[in-house]
Amino acid sequence: MADIQVTHSSGTALSVVYRPNVGVSASKRYYFYVRNTVYELWVAKTTDGGATWGSEVQINTTFAGVTLDNATLWCDWDTPGDSGTKVHCGWMIRDAVPNAEFRYRSFDTAGDVVGTEVSVVVTGQFGGGPSPLYTGIVKTRGGNLYMVCRTAADFDDRLLRSVDGGTTWTARAVPPNNGAPTRRPCLLPGAEADSNDFYMVNTSGNNINLNWYDDDLDSWTTTLIEDVTAIGSATFEINGACRLSDFNSFVVCPIDLTAPAGYAVRCWQITGGTTFTVRTDVYADDAAFDAAILYDNLNDAIYVAVHKSNGPGFGVVYKSSLDGALTWGSETRADADDVAGSTVSLQLTVNVGGGRMQPIWFAQTPVEFYAGSLAGGSVVIPPTSGASSNALAGRSFVLVFDAERQDTPFGRRG
């Protein structure tokens, strides 16, 4: 069957958003993206399980024509115990001379209601390339919203907290930058006794770090996860997913190997603010990178998808684990056609009624995002009798790659 058109942007150039795929139910899903030519953040919707997409809504309405970068999302139901229905959106306005500005807006999937757009913080003047920039957002188990952000001019790192659902934001302890980051940090709810603590996994040089933010003390503690041979390209994301039963998180990160050639995809289980367990590599040595992870809390399964640049399984493929990342199953092809040279995102949505994995990718002719067909281009995940600990258990993950344009999760290069 033919691929399915997701976006309808009238040919404007597009770029990806961090965690753009949002699943509410097996039939109702959303895809967030940026129209680069007009610098707008939009969301497309499906109500038939991904067969058709439409009902597009613009999220940002200020700073028209000003470069919008580093858009990132967090869903209420990705936080353990949270039965909310909102998607929390953060992004950077980087051409608002003389300063950069980070902004926030919510999108309520119960009625598709866009909240009030809020200025979170105005930072130092933007400068340099986009790679050192980042925006990250998370909602803790206690209900606080946190946003971390950085501009390139002077590596101006910030942490902002909102205790009123995103209406007002206050500065907190400066996050550890651990040197210039090579990738956007991955934020996750904490497993601490203090339900408003959270974790940030980031990079510094060739180090991968676990950073624990203590809300009561307003302080950070950094623990080295691994000193690797090479982190690799800034397009390689760190991705994580939270297990609802014990608040543990599983994190994956591609590692650029110098010998032998290829990319290992590492996996760690974060068990506390300073503790973690090394799990089995998803890929030990392969042309596999841009890893994305989902924890299926209904069936207690982990899915990791990667983009492969050559060899068997060329394109978008995935593996699954049923034993907490101790072993991984065989590789399964997700896309119908080779996708080299295009931005690729892969969605997996799982909830109490089941879900569907459906690849979404960037096509340059015409310039739009497309999804795999429901027959052959996606995978149905059946429901289970076990109930999720969240009222809504929609889950999603994203895989991003662009070999030709070098559009990165940090923004557009060049």
Backbone hydrogen bonds, N-H to C=O, Kabsch-Sander energy under -0.5 kcal/mol:
donor,donor_aa,acceptor,acceptor_aa,energy
4,I,371,A,-3.1
6,V,369,F,-2.6
7,T,369,F,-1.3
12,T,9,S,-1.3
15,S,34,V,-2.0
18,Y,71,A,-2.3
22,V,20,P,-0.5
22,V,30,Y,-2.5
24,V,22,V,-0.5
24,V,28,K,-2.2
25,S,28,K,-2.0
29,R,27,S,-0.6
29,R,46,T,-2.1
30,Y,22,V,-2.8
31,Y,44,A,-2.3
32,F,20,P,-1.9
33,Y,42,W,-2.4
34,V,15,S,-2.2
35,R,40,E,-3.0
36,N,13,A,-2.3
36,N,34,V,-0.9
37,T,13,A,-0.9
39,Y,35,R,-1.3
40,E,35,R,-1.5
42,W,33,Y,-3.0
42,W,40,E,-0.6
43,V,57,V,-1.9
44,A,31,Y,-2.8
45,K,54,G,-2.7
46,T,29,R,-2.5
49,G,27,S,-2.3
51,A,48,D,-0.6
53,W,5,Q,-0.5
54,G,45,K,-2.7
57,V,43,V,-2.2
59,I,41,L,-3.8
60,N,41,L,-0.8
65,G,38,V,-0.9
66,V,63,F,-2.0
69,D,67,T,-0.5
69,D,92,M,-2.7
72,T,90,G,-2.7
73,L,18,Y,-1.2
74,W,88,H,-1.5
76,D,86,K,-2.5
78,D,75,C,-1.7
79,T,76,D,-1.9
82,D,79,T,-2.1
83,S,81,G,-0.6
87,V,107,F,-2.8
88,H,74,W,-3.5
88,H,86,K,-0.5
89,C,87,V,-0.6
89,C,105,R,-2.3
90,G,72,T,-2.5
91,W,103,R,-1.8
92,M,69,D,-2.8
93,I,101,E,-3.6
94,R,67,T,-1.8
94,R,92,M,-0.6
97,V,95,D,-2.0
99,N,96,A,-1.6
100,A,124,G,-1.3
101,E,93,I,-2.3
102,F,121,V,-2.8
103,R,91,W,-2.6
104,Y,118,V,-2.5
105,R,89,C,-2.0
107,F,87,V,-2.3
108,D,113,V,-3.2
109,T,85,T,-2.6
109,T,107,F,-0.7
111,G,109,T,-1.6
112,D,108,D,-0.7
113,V,108,D,-1.7
114,V,112,D,-0.5
115,G,106,S,-2.9
118,V,104,Y,-3.0
120,V,102,F,-2.5
120,V,118,V,-0.6
121,V,102,F,-1.4
123,T,100,A,-2.3
123,T,121,V,-0.5
133,L,130,P,-1.9
134,Y,150,R,-1.2
136,G,148,V,-2.5
138,V,146,Y,-1.9
140,T,144,N,-2.5
141,R,195,S,-0.8
142,G,195,S,-2.0
143,G,140,T,-1.3
145,L,162,S,-2.5
146,Y,138,V,-2.5
147,M,160,L,-2.3
148,V,136,G,-2.1
149,C,158,R,-1.9
150,R,134,Y,-1.9
151,T,156,D,-0.6
156,D,151,T,-0.7
157,D,155,F,-1.4
158,R,149,C,-2.4
160,L,147,M,-2.7
161,R,170,T,-2.7
162,S,145,L,-2.6
167,T,164,D,-0.6
170,T,161,R,-2.3
172,R,159,L,-2.6
186,C,201,V,-2.7
187,L,185,P,-0.6
188,L,199,Y,-2.3
190,G,197,D,-1.8
195,S,193,A,-0.8
197,D,194,D,-1.8
198,F,213,Y,-1.3
199,Y,188,L,-2.8
200,M,211,N,-2.7
201,V,186,C,-2.7
202,N,200,M,-0.6
202,N,209,N,-1.7
204,S,207,N,-2.0
205,G,180,A,-0.9
207,N,204,S,-2.8
208,I,226,E,-2.5
209,N,202,N,-3.0
210,L,223,T,-3.1
211,N,200,M,-2.4
211,N,209,N,-0.6
212,W,210,L,-0.5
212,W,221,T,-2.9
213,Y,198,F,-2.7
213,Y,211,N,-0.6
214,D,212,W,-0.6
214,D,219,S,-2.9
215,D,213,Y,-0.7
218,D,214,D,-1.4
219,S,214,D,-1.4
221,T,212,W,-1.7
223,T,210,L,-2.7
225,I,208,I,-2.9
226,E,208,I,-1.5
228,V,206,N,-2.5
228,V,226,E,-0.7
236,F,233,S,-1.6
237,E,235,T,-0.8
238,I,184,R,-0.6
239,N,237,E,-0.5
239,N,252,V,-2.1
241,A,250,F,-2.0
243,R,248,N,-3.8
244,L,242,C,-0.6
247,F,243,R,-1.5
249,S,270,I,-1.8
250,F,241,A,-2.8
251,V,268,W,-2.8
252,V,239,N,-2.8
253,C,266,R,-1.5
255,I,264,A,-3.6
256,D,230,A,-1.5
257,L,255,I,-0.7
257,L,262,G,-2.0
262,G,257,L,-0.6
263,Y,286,D,-4.0
264,A,255,I,-1.8
265,V,283,Y,-2.6
266,R,253,C,-2.2
266,R,264,A,-0.7
268,W,251,V,-2.5
269,Q,277,T,-2.8
270,I,249,S,-3.6
270,I,268,W,-0.6
271,T,269,Q,-0.7
271,T,275,T,-1.4
272,G,275,T,-1.6
277,T,269,Q,-2.4
279,R,267,C,-2.4
280,T,325,A,-1.8
282,V,265,V,-2.4
283,Y,265,V,-0.9
286,D,263,Y,-0.9
288,A,263,Y,-0.5
288,A,286,D,-1.6
289,F,307,H,-2.1
292,A,305,A,-2.3
294,L,303,Y,-2.4
296,D,294,L,-0.6
296,D,301,A,-3.4
297,N,295,Y,-1.1
300,D,296,D,-1.0
301,A,296,D,-1.6
302,I,321,S,-2.6
303,Y,294,L,-2.6
304,V,319,K,-2.6
305,A,292,A,-2.3
306,V,317,V,-2.5
307,H,289,F,-2.9
308,K,315,G,-3.2
309,S,287,A,-1.7
314,F,311,G,-1.2
315,G,308,K,-1.7
317,V,306,V,-2.1
317,V,315,G,-0.6
318,Y,332,T,-2.1
319,K,304,V,-2.5
321,S,302,I,-2.4
329,G,320,S,-3.0
332,T,318,Y,-2.3
334,A,316,V,-2.9
335,D,316,V,-1.2
342,S,339,V,-1.4
345,S,360,I,-4.9
347,Q,358,Q,-1.5
349,T,356,R,-1.7
350,V,348,L,-0.5
351,N,354,G,-0.7
354,G,351,N,-2.3
355,G,381,I,-2.3
356,R,349,T,-0.8
357,M,379,V,-3.2
358,Q,347,Q,-2.3
358,Q,356,R,-0.6
360,I,345,S,-4.4
361,W,370,Y,-3.2
362,F,343,T,-5.4
363,A,368,E,-3.0
365,T,366,P,-0.6
368,E,363,A,-1.6
368,E,366,P,-1.4
370,Y,361,W,-3.0
371,A,4,I,-3.3
372,G,359,P,-2.2
376,G,374,L,-0.7
377,G,373,S,-0.8
379,V,357,M,-2.4
381,I,355,G,-2.6
406,Q,402,D,-0.6
408,T,406,Q,-0.6
408,T,411,G,-2.6
411,G,408,T,-1.7
413,R,406,Q,-0.9
